[in-house]
Amino acid sequence: MSVDRLRRAARESVSGLPREFWWLWTSTLINRLGAFVATFMALYLTLDRGYSASYAGLVASLHGLGGVVSSIGGGIMTDRLGRRPTLVIAQTSTAFSVALLGFMTDPVAIAGVAFLVGMASNASRPAVQAMMADIVKPEDRVRAFSLNYWAINLGFAVSSTTAGFIAQYSYLAGFLGEATLTLVCAIVVFLKLPESRPVRTAVEKAAEPPIGIGTVLRDGRFMGVVGLSFLISLIFQQGYVGLPVAMGTDGFSSADFGLAIAVNGVLIVAVQIPITRFIQHRDPRRLLIVSALLAGYGFGLTAFAGSVAVYALTICVWTLAEIVNAPTQTGLVVRLSPVHGRGRYQGVYTMSWSVAALVAPLMSGYVIDHFGGQWLWAACAVLGTAAALGYWLLMRGLSPDQPSAGEQNADTAAGRVEVRADSAV
């Protein structure tokens, strides 16, 4: 492909999206550039503070539990307070709690503040997804979600390398660095992003019943997507909880694992945008089915890995699944979400990933200890097959071109968006 064609393809991938989206994208990138706590918490507690691996695992679980709790709370705040206030409150709270965590020395205090960090950091996710759905046209949403996912991985790839060097000299500097960058995110949102929550007219208020968490939980098709999201997340989590343990038991070093898993981030940064151009107008049903099978059997192939190169090859397979699944599934969630209930719907969806992050370490540890790594990878293949079948059954009655709950009023809602860029939060 010529340089001109590459430039044209890149320009088409990023063109046509509103300015507000790019400020939100910038905020996401800055946030991920500062990622430190989630990556180095275990090393900080065991190497720097001298605590046991069990205590480090407990703190990690409390951090994840905080995310589960705030998924629902963040969704409710997104719908009631608005997207912009929720983002500012969540990111400011994250900044101060992360900074506070760096100064904690008592084990109980560390565990408690880690729980608060998990709550604060996860509360912003429903607001980000809801705002993106508000400001981007339906036909551009898969592309927008993909670009946002690319920013997340690009930021993480840079931060994990930089933070590793910082950690060699001062873990406290890492905590304060993340706090500073997260506070910058809050400032960007406050100064550059208007409120995007659609205004409900009197007619809509009379015609539509109030949307609460109960409404979300009674939405059978949407909860089916949440359940399938949990299965897919449970599979992907094994790349960070089951894979390093399995490679260790096979005699590979932590450096070998680091070399293999680096393929995941490099591949996402390299091919996320061109693959998105290929999939953005294709049938989401087929994409989700194919991605589920690639995820399940990509991990299933790990059972036959005997070298770092083969491990890296299997990672390539399930990384392709991740690249396809993430924007497609997020777009499906928006399609199934009522315009005025996007925050709550996104909150419940986000919770599926948070719960999977809690369950996955228990699942991998139990299966490897009692049955061996081969059974874990076989279980991933089974879960991937079940998820593919679930997507096929769930979406049989949903046409790829049929507007659903989140799209039926998208064009009219876009004309009634609250723009309160200079309002107080």
DRENDO-1510 file (C-alpha; in Angstrom, 1 decimal, always signed):
<recs>
REC; n; res; u; v; w
REC; 1; MET; +0.0; +0.0; +0.0 .
REC; 2; SER; +1.4; +3.4; -1.0 .
REC; 3; VAL; +2.1; +6.2; +1.5 .
REC; 4; ASP; -0.7; +8.3; +0.0 .
REC; 5; ARG; -3.2; +5.5; +0.4 .
REC; 6; LEU; -2.1; +5.0; +4.0 .
REC; 7; ARG; -2.5; +8.7; +4.7 .
REC; 8; ARG; -6.0; +8.7; +3.1 .
REC; 9; ALA; -7.0; +5.6; +5.1 .
REC; 10; ALA; -5.8; +7.2; +8.4 .
REC; 11; ARG; -7.6; +10.5; +7.5 .
REC; 12; GLU; -10.9; +8.6; +6.8 .
REC; 13; SER; -10.6; +6.7; +10.1 .
REC; 14; VAL; -10.5; +9.9; +12.1 .
REC; 15; SER; -12.6; +12.3; +10.0 .
REC; 16; GLY; -16.2; +13.3; +10.6 .
REC; 17; LEU; -16.1; +12.9; +14.4 .
REC; 18; PRO; -17.2; +16.0; +16.5 .
REC; 19; ARG; -14.6; +18.1; +18.3 .
REC; 20; GLU; -16.2; +17.1; +21.7 .
REC; 21; PHE; -15.3; +13.5; +20.9 .
REC; 22; TRP; -11.6; +14.3; +20.5 .
REC; 23; TRP; -11.5; +16.2; +23.8 .
REC; 24; LEU; -13.0; +13.1; +25.5 .
REC; 25; TRP; -10.5; +10.9; +23.6 .
REC; 26; THR; -7.7; +13.2; +24.8 .
REC; 27; SER; -8.9; +12.9; +28.4 .
REC; 28; THR; -9.0; +9.1; +28.0 .
REC; 29; LEU; -5.4; +9.0; +26.6 .
REC; 30; ILE; -4.1; +11.2; +29.4 .
REC; 31; ASN; -5.9; +9.1; +32.0 .
REC; 32; ARG; -4.2; +5.9; +30.7 .
REC; 33; LEU; -0.8; +7.5; +30.4 .
REC; 34; GLY; -1.0; +7.9; +34.1 .
REC; 35; ALA; -2.0; +4.3; +34.9 .
REC; 36; PHE; +0.2; +3.1; +37.8 .
REC; 37; VAL; -1.8; +1.7; +40.7 .
REC; 38; ALA; -3.5; -1.1; +38.8 .
REC; 39; THR; -0.3; -2.2; +37.2 .
REC; 40; PHE; +2.2; -2.0; +40.0 .
REC; 41; MET; +0.1; -2.4; +43.2 .
REC; 42; ALA; +1.1; -6.0; +43.8 .
REC; 43; LEU; +4.8; -5.2; +43.3 .
REC; 44; TYR; +4.5; -2.1; +45.5 .
REC; 45; LEU; +3.0; -4.0; +48.4 .
REC; 46; THR; +5.3; -7.1; +48.2 .
REC; 47; LEU; +8.6; -5.6; +47.2 .
REC; 48; ASP; +8.5; -2.0; +48.6 .
REC; 49; ARG; +6.3; -2.5; +51.7 .
REC; 50; GLY; +7.2; -6.2; +52.4 .
REC; 51; TYR; +3.7; -7.5; +52.7 .
REC; 52; SER; +2.7; -11.1; +51.7 .
REC; 53; ALA; +1.3; -12.1; +48.3 .
REC; 54; SER; -1.9; -13.0; +50.1 .
REC; 55; TYR; -2.3; -9.5; +51.4 .
REC; 56; ALA; -1.5; -8.1; +48.0 .
REC; 57; GLY; -4.2; -10.3; +46.5 .
REC; 58; LEU; -6.7; -9.1; +49.2 .
REC; 59; VAL; -6.0; -5.5; +48.3 .
REC; 60; ALA; -6.4; -6.2; +44.6 .
REC; 61; SER; -9.7; -7.8; +45.3 .
REC; 62; LEU; -10.9; -4.8; +47.4 .
REC; 63; HIS; -9.8; -2.5; +44.6 .
REC; 64; GLY; -11.9; -4.6; +42.2 .
REC; 65; LEU; -14.8; -4.8; +44.6 .
REC; 66; GLY; -14.9; -1.0; +44.7 .
REC; 67; GLY; -15.2; -1.0; +40.9 .
REC; 68; VAL; -18.2; -3.4; +41.1 .
REC; 69; VAL; -20.0; -1.1; +43.6 .
REC; 70; SER; -19.3; +2.1; +41.7 .
REC; 71; SER; -20.5; +0.7; +38.3 .
REC; 72; ILE; -24.1; +1.0; +39.4 .
REC; 73; GLY; -23.5; +4.2; +41.3 .
REC; 74; GLY; -21.7; +5.9; +38.5 .
REC; 75; GLY; -24.4; +4.9; +36.1 .
REC; 76; ILE; -27.1; +6.5; +38.2 .
REC; 77; MET; -25.1; +9.6; +38.7 .
REC; 78; THR; -24.6; +9.8; +34.9 .
REC; 79; ASP; -28.3; +9.9; +34.3 .
REC; 80; ARG; -29.3; +12.1; +37.3 .
REC; 81; LEU; -26.4; +14.6; +37.6 .
REC; 82; GLY; -25.2; +14.4; +34.0 .
REC; 83; ARG; -22.2; +13.1; +32.2 .
REC; 84; ARG; -19.9; +16.1; +32.8 .
REC; 85; PRO; -20.4; +16.4; +36.5 .
REC; 86; THR; -20.0; +12.7; +37.0 .
REC; 87; LEU; -16.7; +12.7; +35.1 .
REC; 88; VAL; -15.4; +15.7; +37.1 .
REC; 89; ILE; -16.4; +14.2; +40.4 .
REC; 90; ALA; -15.1; +10.7; +39.6 .
REC; 91; GLN; -11.8; +11.9; +38.2 .
REC; 92; THR; -11.1; +14.4; +41.0 .
REC; 93; SER; -11.9; +11.8; +43.6 .
REC; 94; THR; -9.6; +9.3; +41.9 .
REC; 95; ALA; -6.8; +11.8; +41.8 .
REC; 96; PHE; -7.0; +12.6; +45.6 .
REC; 97; SER; -7.5; +8.9; +46.6 .
REC; 98; VAL; -4.6; +7.8; +44.5 .
REC; 99; ALA; -2.4; +10.4; +46.1 .
REC; 100; LEU; -3.6; +9.5; +49.5 .
REC; 101; LEU; -2.9; +5.8; +48.9 .
REC; 102; GLY; +0.8; +6.6; +48.2 .
REC; 103; PHE; +1.2; +7.9; +51.8 .
REC; 104; MET; -0.6; +5.1; +53.6 .
REC; 105; THR; +1.5; +2.8; +55.7 .
REC; 106; ASP; -1.0; +0.9; +57.9 .
REC; 107; PRO; -2.2; -2.3; +56.2 .
REC; 108; VAL; -5.9; -1.6; +57.1 .
REC; 109; ALA; -5.6; +2.0; +55.8 .
REC; 110; ILE; -4.0; +0.7; +52.6 .
REC; 111; ALA; -6.8; -1.8; +52.0 .
REC; 112; GLY; -9.5; +0.8; +52.7 .
REC; 113; VAL; -8.1; +3.5; +50.4 .
REC; 114; ALA; -7.5; +0.9; +47.7 .
REC; 115; PHE; -11.2; +0.2; +47.9 .
REC; 116; LEU; -11.9; +3.9; +47.5 .
REC; 117; VAL; -9.6; +4.1; +44.5 .
REC; 118; GLY; -11.4; +1.3; +42.8 .
REC; 119; MET; -14.7; +3.0; +43.4 .
REC; 120; ALA; -13.6; +6.4; +42.2 .
REC; 121; SER; -11.7; +5.2; +39.1 .
REC; 122; ASN; -14.5; +2.9; +37.8 .
REC; 123; ALA; -17.3; +5.5; +38.4 .
REC; 124; SER; -16.3; +7.5; +35.3 .
REC; 125; ARG; -16.7; +4.6; +32.8 .
REC; 126; PRO; -20.5; +4.8; +32.4 .
REC; 127; ALA; -20.3; +8.5; +31.9 .
REC; 128; VAL; -17.6; +8.2; +29.3 .
REC; 129; GLN; -19.5; +5.7; +27.3 .
REC; 130; ALA; -22.8; +7.5; +27.6 .
REC; 131; MET; -21.3; +10.9; +26.6 .
REC; 132; MET; -19.7; +9.2; +23.6 .
REC; 133; ALA; -23.0; +7.8; +22.5 .
REC; 134; ASP; -24.6; +11.2; +23.0 .
REC; 135; ILE; -22.2; +13.2; +20.8 .
REC; 136; VAL; -21.4; +10.7; +18.0 .
REC; 137; LYS; -23.8; +9.8; +15.2 .
REC; 138; PRO; -25.1; +6.1; +15.3 .
REC; 139; GLU; -23.2; +5.2; +12.1 .
REC; 140; ASP; -19.9; +6.4; +13.5 .
REC; 141; ARG; -20.1; +4.9; +17.0 .
REC; 142; VAL; -18.2; +1.6; +16.3 .
REC; 143; ARG; -15.4; +3.7; +14.9 .
REC; 144; ALA; -15.5; +6.1; +17.9 .
REC; 145; PHE; -15.5; +3.3; +20.4 .
REC; 146; SER; -12.6; +1.7; +18.6 .
REC; 147; LEU; -10.6; +4.9; +18.6 .
REC; 148; ASN; -11.2; +5.3; +22.3 .
REC; 149; TYR; -10.2; +1.7; +22.9 .
REC; 150; TRP; -7.0; +2.4; +20.9 .
REC; 151; ALA; -6.3; +5.4; +23.1 .
REC; 152; ILE; -6.7; +3.2; +26.2 .
REC; 153; ASN; -4.2; +0.7; +24.9 .
REC; 154; LEU; -1.7; +3.2; +23.6 .
REC; 155; GLY; -1.7; +5.1; +26.9 .
REC; 156; PHE; -1.3; +1.8; +28.8 .
REC; 157; ALA; +1.6; +0.7; +26.6 .
REC; 158; VAL; +3.4; +3.9; +27.2 .
REC; 159; SER; +2.6; +4.2; +30.9 .
REC; 160; SER; +3.5; +0.6; +31.8 .
REC; 161; THR; +7.0; +1.2; +30.3 .
REC; 162; THR; +7.5; +4.6; +31.9 .
REC; 163; ALA; +6.0; +3.7; +35.2 .
REC; 164; GLY; +8.4; +0.7; +35.4 .
REC; 165; PHE; +11.4; +3.0; +35.4 .
REC; 166; ILE; +9.7; +5.4; +37.9 .
REC; 167; ALA; +9.0; +2.5; +40.2 .
REC; 168; GLN; +12.7; +1.6; +40.4 .
REC; 169; TYR; +13.4; +5.0; +42.1 .
REC; 170; SER; +10.1; +5.9; +43.9 .
REC; 171; TYR; +6.7; +4.3; +44.1 .
REC; 172; LEU; +5.4; +7.4; +45.7 .
REC; 173; ALA; +6.3; +9.4; +42.5 .
REC; 174; GLY; +4.3; +6.9; +40.5 .
REC; 175; PHE; +1.2; +7.4; +42.7 .
REC; 176; LEU; +1.6; +11.2; +42.6 .
REC; 177; GLY; +2.2; +11.1; +38.8 .
REC; 178; GLU; -1.1; +9.2; +38.3 .
REC; 179; ALA; -2.9; +11.6; +40.6 .
REC; 180; THR; -1.6; +14.6; +38.7 .
REC; 181; LEU; -2.6; +13.2; +35.3 .
REC; 182; THR; -6.0; +12.2; +36.5 .
REC; 183; LEU; -6.6; +15.7; +37.8 .
REC; 184; VAL; -5.6; +17.0; +34.4 .
REC; 185; CYS; -8.3; +14.8; +32.9 .
REC; 186; ALA; -10.9; +16.4; +35.2 .
REC; 187; ILE; -9.7; +19.9; +34.2 .
REC; 188; VAL; -9.9; +19.0; +30.5 .
REC; 189; VAL; -13.5; +17.7; +31.0 .
REC; 190; PHE; -14.5; +20.8; +33.0 .
REC; 191; LEU; -13.1; +23.3; +30.5 .
REC; 192; LYS; -13.6; +21.6; +27.1 .
REC; 193; LEU; -16.6; +19.3; +27.3 .
REC; 194; PRO; -20.2; +20.6; +27.5 .
REC; 195; GLU; -22.9; +18.5; +29.1 .
REC; 196; SER; -24.3; +16.1; +26.6 .
REC; 197; ARG; -27.3; +14.5; +28.4 .
REC; 198; PRO; -30.4; +14.8; +26.2 .
REC; 199; VAL; -33.2; +16.9; +27.6 .
REC; 200; ARG; -36.4; +15.1; +28.2 .
REC; 201; THR; -39.5; +17.0; +26.8 .
REC; 202; ALA; -42.7; +17.1; +28.7 .
REC; 203; VAL; -44.3; +14.7; +26.1 .
REC; 204; GLU; -41.4; +12.2; +26.6 .
REC; 205; LYS; -41.8; +12.4; +30.4 .
REC; 206; ALA; -45.5; +11.6; +30.1 .
REC; 207; ALA; -45.0; +8.9; +27.5 .
REC; 208; GLU; -41.9; +7.1; +29.0 .
REC; 209; PRO; -41.9; +5.6; +32.4 .
REC; 210; PRO; -39.0; +6.5; +34.7 .
REC; 211; ILE; -35.9; +4.4; +34.0 .
REC; 212; GLY; -34.4; +2.8; +37.1 .
REC; 213; ILE; -32.0; +0.0; +37.8 .
REC; 214; GLY; -35.0; -2.3; +38.0 .
REC; 215; THR; -35.9; -1.4; +34.4 .
REC; 216; VAL; -32.4; -2.4; +33.3 .
REC; 217; LEU; -32.5; -5.7; +35.2 .
REC; 218; ARG; -35.9; -6.6; +33.6 .
REC; 219; ASP; -34.6; -5.9; +30.1 .
REC; 220; GLY; -34.1; -9.5; +29.0 .
REC; 221; ARG; -32.1; -8.9; +25.8 .
REC; 222; PHE; -29.8; -6.4; +27.4 .
REC; 223; MET; -29.2; -8.6; +30.4 .
REC; 224; GLY; -28.4; -11.4; +28.0 .
REC; 225; VAL; -25.7; -9.1; +26.5 .
REC; 226; VAL; -24.4; -8.4; +30.1 .
REC; 227; GLY; -24.2; -12.1; +30.8 .
REC; 228; LEU; -22.3; -12.8; +27.5 .
REC; 229; SER; -20.0; -9.8; +28.3 .
REC; 230; PHE; -19.2; -11.5; +31.6 .
REC; 231; LEU; -18.2; -14.7; +29.8 .
REC; 232; ILE; -16.1; -12.9; +27.3 .
REC; 233; SER; -14.4; -10.9; +30.0 .
REC; 234; LEU; -13.8; -14.0; +32.0 .
REC; 235; ILE; -11.9; -15.4; +29.0 .
REC; 236; PHE; -9.8; -12.3; +28.4 .
REC; 237; GLN; -8.9; -11.9; +32.0 .
REC; 238; GLN; -7.0; -15.2; +31.8 .
REC; 239; GLY; -4.3; -13.4; +29.8 .
REC; 240; TYR; -3.3; -11.6; +33.0 .
REC; 241; VAL; -4.2; -14.1; +35.7 .
REC; 242; GLY; -4.1; -17.6; +34.3 .
REC; 243; LEU; -1.5; -17.2; +31.6 .
REC; 244; PRO; +1.4; -16.0; +33.8 .
REC; 245; VAL; +0.7; -18.8; +36.3 .
REC; 246; ALA; +0.6; -21.4; +33.6 .
REC; 247; MET; +3.8; -20.2; +32.0 .
REC; 248; GLY; +5.5; -20.2; +35.4 .
REC; 249; THR; +4.5; -23.8; +36.1 .
REC; 250; ASP; +5.9; -24.7; +32.7 .
REC; 251; GLY; +9.3; -23.3; +33.6 .
REC; 252; PHE; +9.1; -19.9; +31.9 .
REC; 253; SER; +10.3; -16.7; +33.6 .
REC; 254; SER; +8.5; -13.5; +34.3 .
REC; 255; ALA; +10.6; -11.9; +31.5 .
REC; 256; ASP; +9.3; -14.6; +29.1 .
REC; 257; PHE; +5.7; -13.8; +30.1 .
REC; 258; GLY; +6.4; -10.0; +29.7 .
REC; 259; LEU; +7.8; -10.6; +26.2 .
REC; 260; ALA; +4.8; -12.7; +25.2 .
REC; 261; ILE; +2.1; -10.5; +26.6 .
REC; 262; ALA; +3.7; -7.4; +25.0 .
REC; 263; VAL; +2.3; -8.8; +21.7 .
REC; 264; ASN; -1.2; -7.9; +22.9 .
REC; 265; GLY; -0.6; -4.2; +23.4 .
REC; 266; VAL; +1.6; -3.9; +20.3 .
REC; 267; LEU; -0.9; -5.6; +18.1 .
REC; 268; ILE; -3.8; -3.5; +19.3 .
REC; 269; VAL; -1.9; -0.3; +18.7 .
REC; 270; ALA; -0.8; -1.4; +15.3 .
REC; 271; VAL; -4.0; -2.8; +13.8 .
REC; 272; GLN; -6.9; -1.5; +15.8 .
REC; 273; ILE; -7.7; +1.3; +13.4 .
REC; 274; PRO; -7.3; -0.6; +10.1 .
REC; 275; ILE; -9.4; -3.5; +11.4 .
REC; 276; THR; -12.1; -1.0; +12.6 .
REC; 277; ARG; -12.3; +0.3; +9.0 .
REC; 278; PHE; -12.9; -3.2; +7.9 .
REC; 279; ILE; -15.6; -4.1; +10.5 .
REC; 280; GLN; -17.5; -0.8; +11.1 .
REC; 281; HIS; -20.3; -1.4; +8.6 .
REC; 282; ARG; -20.5; -5.2; +8.9 .
REC; 283; ASP; -23.1; -7.3; +10.6 .
REC; 284; PRO; -22.5; -7.0; +14.4 .
REC; 285; ARG; -24.0; -10.5; +14.9 .
REC; 286; ARG; -21.3; -12.2; +12.9 .
REC; 287; LEU; -18.6; -10.1; +14.4 .
REC; 288; LEU; -19.6; -11.0; +17.9 .
REC; 289; ILE; -19.9; -14.7; +17.1 .
REC; 290; VAL; -16.5; -14.8; +15.4 .
REC; 291; SER; -14.8; -12.8; +18.2 .
REC; 292; ALA; -16.2; -15.1; +20.8 .
REC; 293; LEU; -14.9; -18.2; +19.0 .
REC; 294; LEU; -11.5; -16.5; +18.4 .
REC; 295; ALA; -11.3; -15.6; +22.1 .
REC; 296; GLY; -12.2; -19.1; +23.3 .
REC; 297; TYR; -10.1; -21.1; +20.9 .
REC; 298; GLY; -7.2; -18.6; +21.0 .
REC; 299; PHE; -6.9; -19.4; +24.7 .
REC; 300; GLY; -7.7; -23.0; +24.0 .
REC; 301; LEU; -4.6; -23.2; +21.8 .
REC; 302; THR; -2.5; -22.3; +24.8 .
REC; 303; ALA; -2.7; -25.9; +25.9 .
REC; 304; PHE; -0.4; -26.8; +23.0 .
REC; 305; ALA; +2.1; -24.0; +23.6 .
REC; 306; GLY; +5.6; -25.1; +24.4 .
REC; 307; SER; +7.7; -22.0; +23.6 .
REC; 308; VAL; +7.5; -18.3; +24.0 .
REC; 309; ALA; +6.9; -18.0; +20.2 .
REC; 310; VAL; +3.9; -20.3; +20.3 .
REC; 311; TYR; +2.5; -18.5; +23.4 .
REC; 312; ALA; +2.9; -15.2; +21.4 .
REC; 313; LEU; +1.0; -16.7; +18.5 .
REC; 314; THR; -1.9; -17.7; +20.7 .
REC; 315; ILE; -2.0; -14.2; +22.1 .
REC; 316; CYS; -2.2; -12.9; +18.6 .
REC; 317; VAL; -5.4; -15.0; +18.0 .
REC; 318; TRP; -7.2; -13.8; +21.1 .
REC; 319; THR; -6.0; -10.2; +20.7 .
REC; 320; LEU; -7.8; -10.1; +17.3 .
REC; 321; ALA; -10.9; -11.2; +19.1 .
REC; 322; GLU; -10.4; -8.4; +21.6 .
REC; 323; ILE; -10.0; -5.8; +18.8 .
REC; 324; VAL; -13.2; -6.9; +17.1 .
REC; 325; ASN; -15.3; -7.5; +20.3 .
REC; 326; ALA; -14.6; -4.4; +22.3 .
REC; 327; PRO; -16.1; -1.7; +19.9 .
REC; 328; THR; -18.8; -4.0; +18.5 .
REC; 329; GLN; -20.1; -5.0; +21.9 .
REC; 330; THR; -20.1; -1.5; +23.2 .
REC; 331; GLY; -22.0; -0.3; +20.1 .
REC; 332; LEU; -24.6; -3.1; +20.8 .
REC; 333; VAL; -25.0; -1.9; +24.4 .
REC; 334; VAL; -25.7; +1.6; +23.1 .
REC; 335; ARG; -28.3; +0.3; +20.6 .
REC; 336; LEU; -30.1; -1.5; +23.4 .
REC; 337; SER; -30.0; +1.4; +25.8 .
REC; 338; PRO; -32.8; +4.0; +26.0 .
REC; 339; VAL; -31.5; +7.5; +25.3 .
REC; 340; HIS; -32.5; +8.7; +28.8 .
REC; 341; GLY; -31.2; +5.6; +30.6 .
REC; 342; ARG; -27.8; +5.3; +29.0 .
REC; 343; GLY; -25.9; +5.9; +32.3 .
REC; 344; ARG; -27.7; +3.1; +34.1 .
REC; 345; TYR; -27.4; +0.7; +31.2 .
REC; 346; GLN; -23.7; +1.4; +30.8 .
REC; 347; GLY; -23.2; +1.0; +34.6 .
REC; 348; VAL; -24.7; -2.5; +34.6 .
REC; 349; TYR; -22.7; -3.4; +31.5 .
REC; 350; THR; -19.5; -2.1; +33.1 .
REC; 351; MET; -20.3; -4.2; +36.2 .
REC; 352; SER; -20.0; -7.4; +34.1 .
REC; 353; TRP; -16.3; -6.6; +33.5 .
REC; 354; SER; -15.7; -5.7; +37.1 .
REC; 355; VAL; -17.3; -8.9; +38.4 .
REC; 356; ALA; -15.3; -11.0; +35.9 .
REC; 357; ALA; -12.1; -9.3; +37.2 .
REC; 358; LEU; -13.0; -10.6; +40.6 .
REC; 359; VAL; -14.0; -14.1; +39.5 .
REC; 360; ALA; -11.2; -14.8; +37.0 .
REC; 361; PRO; -8.3; -15.1; +39.5 .
REC; 362; LEU; -10.4; -17.5; +41.6 .
REC; 363; MET; -11.4; -19.5; +38.6 .
REC; 364; SER; -7.8; -19.8; +37.2 .
REC; 365; GLY; -6.3; -20.6; +40.6 .
REC; 366; TYR; -8.8; -23.3; +41.4 .
REC; 367; VAL; -8.7; -25.0; +38.0 .
REC; 368; ILE; -4.8; -25.0; +37.7 .
REC; 369; ASP; -4.4; -26.2; +41.3 .
REC; 370; HIS; -6.9; -29.0; +41.1 .
REC; 371; PHE; -6.9; -30.1; +37.4 .
REC; 372; GLY; -4.0; -28.4; +35.6 .
REC; 373; GLY; -3.5; -25.7; +33.1 .
REC; 374; GLN; -4.8; -27.8; +30.2 .
REC; 375; TRP; -8.2; -27.9; +31.7 .
REC; 376; LEU; -8.3; -24.1; +32.1 .
REC; 377; TRP; -7.6; -23.6; +28.4 .
REC; 378; ALA; -10.2; -26.2; +27.6 .
REC; 379; ALA; -12.7; -24.3; +29.8 .
REC; 380; CYS; -11.9; -21.1; +27.9 .
REC; 381; ALA; -12.7; -22.9; +24.6 .
REC; 382; VAL; -16.0; -24.1; +26.1 .
REC; 383; LEU; -16.9; -20.6; +27.3 .
REC; 384; GLY; -16.1; -19.1; +23.9 .
REC; 385; THR; -18.3; -21.6; +22.2 .
REC; 386; ALA; -21.1; -20.9; +24.7 .
REC; 387; ALA; -20.7; -17.1; +24.2 .
REC; 388; ALA; -20.9; -17.5; +20.4 .
REC; 389; LEU; -24.0; -19.6; +20.7 .
REC; 390; GLY; -25.5; -17.0; +23.1 .
REC; 391; TYR; -24.8; -14.1; +20.6 .
REC; 392; TRP; -26.5; -16.1; +17.8 .
REC; 393; LEU; -29.6; -16.8; +19.9 .
REC; 394; LEU; -29.8; -13.3; +21.4 .
REC; 395; MET; -29.5; -11.4; +18.2 .
REC; 396; ARG; -31.7; -13.5; +15.9 .
REC; 397; GLY; -34.5; -11.0; +16.0 .
REC; 398; LEU; -32.4; -7.9; +15.8 .
REC; 399; SER; -31.7; -6.7; +12.3 .
REC; 400; PRO; -28.3; -5.1; +11.7 .
REC; 401; ASP; -30.0; -2.0; +10.2 .
REC; 402; GLN; -33.0; -1.9; +12.7 .
REC; 403; PRO; -32.8; +1.0; +15.1 .
REC; 404; SER; -33.4; -0.1; +18.6 .
REC; 405; ALA; -33.9; +1.6; +21.9 .
REC; 406; GLY; -30.8; +3.8; +21.9 .
REC; 407; GLU; -31.1; +4.8; +18.2 .
REC; 408; GLN; -34.7; +5.4; +17.6 .
REC; 409; ASN; -34.6; +8.9; +19.0 .
REC; 410; ALA; -30.9; +9.6; +18.4 .
REC; 411; ASP; -31.3; +12.2; +15.7 .
REC; 412; THR; -34.1; +14.1; +17.5 .
REC; 413; ALA; -32.2; +13.9; +20.8 .
REC; 414; ALA; -29.1; +15.3; +19.2 .
REC; 415; GLY; -31.0; +18.5; +18.5 .
REC; 416; ARG; -32.0; +18.8; +22.1 .
REC; 417; VAL; -28.7; +18.2; +23.8 .
REC; 418; GLU; -28.0; +20.3; +26.8 .
REC; 419; VAL; -25.0; +22.5; +26.2 .
REC; 420; ARG; -23.8; +23.9; +29.5 .
REC; 421; ALA; -20.1; +24.3; +28.9 .
REC; 422; ASP; -19.9; +27.3; +31.2 .
REC; 423; SER; -22.2; +26.0; +33.9 .
REC; 424; ALA; -20.9; +25.2; +37.4 .
REC; 425; VAL; -20.5; +21.5; +38.2 .
</recs>
